[in-house]
Amino acid sequence: MSCPGMHEQLHAYLDCELDVVHTLEVEQHLHACPACARVCGQSRELSAALRAGLPRFPVPRDLRSRVRAALKRGERNRLPIRLPNWGWAAVAASLALLALGVWGLGRSSSSVTAHERLVAEVIASHVRSQMLSSHLYDVESSDQHTVKPWFHGKLDFAPAVHDLSEDGFVLAGGRLDYVNGQAVAALVYRRRQHVINLLTWPATTGEPEASTTSETKQGYHLVHWRRAGMDWWAVSDLNPRELAEFAHRLQGRE
């Protein structure tokens, strides 16, 4: 994908409007093109800043029901809409308040949307590593003293790398990836025929530690926790019990 083509699809990608194939194409390009990855990160930061900085206005509880009732009456009556004699300034003010109200309704679910988007990015990273033969590893090694130093100078943090082979989870290597608007470390483990992608990056300043949570999306199992200023996501098609064991063993080494 060329950079001009990337720019055309970037906003659709950020709004989760692309299908799986085009999403993977965009993410592959972002992984290979630092300039486009930087633009993508800046767009995410701008969106987050707008959501955090714009004023929030309370929405009347009955607004949704009143709007729906008005729409139903309009469908039944089929009457032309006549604006009351308020003057254009009052009409404009009313429309602005309505727009802010709808925006406030959208904000009430923004945290869920952000979480769902993050989960989708984590799963996409895992799927992409399986679909592209050259993308599973940037460094292939079962030696933690080889994998950990490989990240030096490539990230602005040093990921913890642990050997869990005695517990049945074999370190296979690592790579750089791009998730949550930033470059992240992806550590690759194997459990029999299953690949486990362990993604980590620094938590946002001020975020509290988070206990271990598990979920299943799109047929993949995920485990998340936040500790010592780092976010950790483990994703795999390995069964949930063994993936939870992997996370437990890993946390015991921290």
Buried (B, 14 or more C-beta within 10 A) or exposed (E): BEEEEBEEBBEEBBEEEBEEEBBBBBBBBBBEBEEBBEBBBEBBEEBBEEBEEEEEEEBEEEBEEEEEEEEEEEEEEEEEEEEEEEEEEEEEEEEEEEEBBBBBEEBEEEEEEBEEBBBBBBBBBBBBBEEEEEBBBBBEBBEBEBBBEBBEEEBEBEBBBBBBEEBBBBBBBBBBBBBBBBBBBBBBBBBEEBBBBBBBBBBEEEEEEEEBEBEEEEEBBBBBBBBEEBBBBBBBBBEBEBBBBBBEBBBEEE
